[in-house]
Amino acid sequence: MKNLLRTAAIAVASTALVAGMSASATAAPTADSVAASRLSSASTTTIAIAPYPVDPKSKIRVLKRGKKLTFRLTARFVDDAGTPVAIRKATIQILRGSKWKTLKNLNLNSSGRATYKRTDGKKRKYRMLIKPTALYQGGNTTSVRI
């Protein structure tokens, strides 16, 4: 919200300079004017869809030995040539109540793999989340209960 108000104040000041008014803008924009400018700019914005979907072979595997859990992640997308390309970031989420919460954000290696270890004695549901970027579409895996 701070950055939004700051950008709106800069826009008001630059408009005043272009119009030949005073060099300083003293009035901060109101929430209504910021919301109205957001709506007007949102209606003219087009949304581009990332060209590559996540590879269906992307998965999360969980191995349990006693109370020790080992998560193994594989995250990739398939390019135009049909070759799998590694995704560099993924998130492990845990189901708490009815909401998915972030457990760990992981940086994956150059082949799109990572390992994470944790100790937990309860049965819980886990999944891997891949956030969308300009290059590939995001998604999540099916949940694993262990």
Number of C-alpha atoms within 10 A of each C-alpha: 7 7 8 13 15 13 14 19 19 15 14 17 20 16 14 15 14 10 9 9 12 11 12 11 16 10 9 13 16 12 12 9 11 16 12 12 12 13 11 11 10 11 8 8 8 7 7 7 13 13 12 16 17 22 19 11 12 20 18 23 14 17 12 15 8 9 10 12 17 15 17 15 22 21 28 23 22 16 16 8 6 8 10 17 16 20 22 17 17 23 19 21 20 20 16 12 7 6 9 14 14 16 14 13 14 16 15 18 15 11 14 20 22 19 16 14 13 10 12 13 11 8 8 13 15 25 23 28 21 21 14 14 12 11 13 21 17 17 15 18 16 13 15 14 12 14
